[in-house]
């Protein structure tokens, strides 16, 4: 087993990496450790003019049959353990041949437990061999997917007073989950959603708790061609995905996270208090607090990743950012704002039940209920030194919804009633509207 890997061209995705390198001597040999990280049905040859006529994948392991070993004697007791020299006859059944004078003077055959066998040398592991026959007149490259190399984006969003530009710091977190060091001559990070999965039949050890290192750039100057650390490009769109090129070679030790600074996008962040309600047609009084919410947009694509949020150099929460297109907006909340309070009262004004035919000229009908509700809303801002923007959204679950009376700037968006307002410091406002719904 080797403890070092050199890959020519690596395209790293969120849950796997594609390895592309010039085809070496056939057949290709992979250790059991390597093979456990490889999706075997992804191994192929690529080139501008190649015709693969045959491909074989073979598992080979040096047989233990006829090997001289030691086994725990059948006549061993709980207080005394004896080991006897034996010959492995059938490794699949752990059938061995030995002479135990306490049992017989002649050779006997027994099956033994695996933990009762002692080997003189370390037993060999399986190796996997991949072979091709092909026709081509051009250069040929080997391509396959590995599950032990992946990446994600880490963000830190720094917010200040409203007049000051928000700052978002993006880091590419590349993870080598294997045991061996990896040298990458040319790497690309792929952002966006791709419908490929890695098989996990050999990866049960991924779910064990284990220590790992975090390596910040520069990670290994010996493999780099220059003394400066690698950098990540701003990203280019391709088929709905985004490619972030790494400008030079780099290395990652086994069980290590390698963090590279990415581009610095220009972002705008709007802060507001969000009140989100759901109405199913039941009258009630309710009250609560607004959610501390943010609306973020960027001048360039942001790949999905965890984001830690700071305001005025203090941690205030974290969220997960999805893949976000340039200039698109993403809304998220990180907890309650105890200073922004709402009180809502819903009153039933009228209700009637009637029959509605299912189709024209049909005798079949369904029963419908039409109800009219009056909603009164009180918003309070208990902050003593600043105003706040508040957004109210009432999701109404009914067959149809109609906003009939509105004295405060409410709008209807499908089945959602919305209001946007600003509360001055230590201020409160009352609003009301009426809706007609059909169940």
Protein Blocks (a to p, Z undefined) as FASTA:
>chain_A
ZZbdcdfbdcddfkbccdddddddddddddfklmmmpcfklgccddfbdcdfbdcddddd
ddfehiacddddfkbcfkbccddddddfblmlopacdddfklomcdcdddddfklcccfb
dcdddddddddddddfbdcddddddfkbccddddddddddfklccddddddddddfbfbd
cddfbdcddedjddddddfklmmmmmpccddddddddfblmlpmbfbdcdddebiaeehi
acdddfbdcdddehiacdddddddddddddddddddddehiacddddddddddddddfbd
cddddddddeehiafbdcddddddehiacdddebdcfkbccddddddfbdcdddddfbgh
iabdcdddddddddddddddfbfkbccddddddddddfbdcdfbdcehpacehjaccddd
dddehiaddddddddddZZ
